[in-house]
Amino acid sequence: MGSVPTRFSGSMSMQRILLAEDDNDMRRFLVKALENAGYAVASCDNGMTAYHRLREEPFELLLTDIVMPEMDGIELARRATELDPDIKVMFITGFAAVALNPDSQAPKDAKILSKPFHLRDLVSEVQKMLIAA
């Protein structure tokens, strides 16, 4: 398996995205789109698994559904930014209107992408967020 490259291993290393999405079809679809755009993507089907993965290795972006079993995306994002204050966060949700009320404690600079969205839009928003890194 070899060593896992860190985010400091050079500017040419692939940017790493952790995707947390409980819908299997949606998760596969998003992974394929992001990998085709040149990103290294790890995916999890719930927030707790994603949180454990974040504790083990660094990622530049957390892309998470908000409504998930075991740990919702807002709690996952809050914990992710505690582990790594530099991680970017993007929420994907069908519930954007209720998603981020001021009391949610979601990271303040998190981006929200409402379902349904076009894959081009997702890749474009991910690129914008990671360029700003």
Order of alpha helices (4+ residues) and beta strands (2+ residues): beta-alpha-beta-alpha-beta-alpha-beta-alpha-beta-alpha
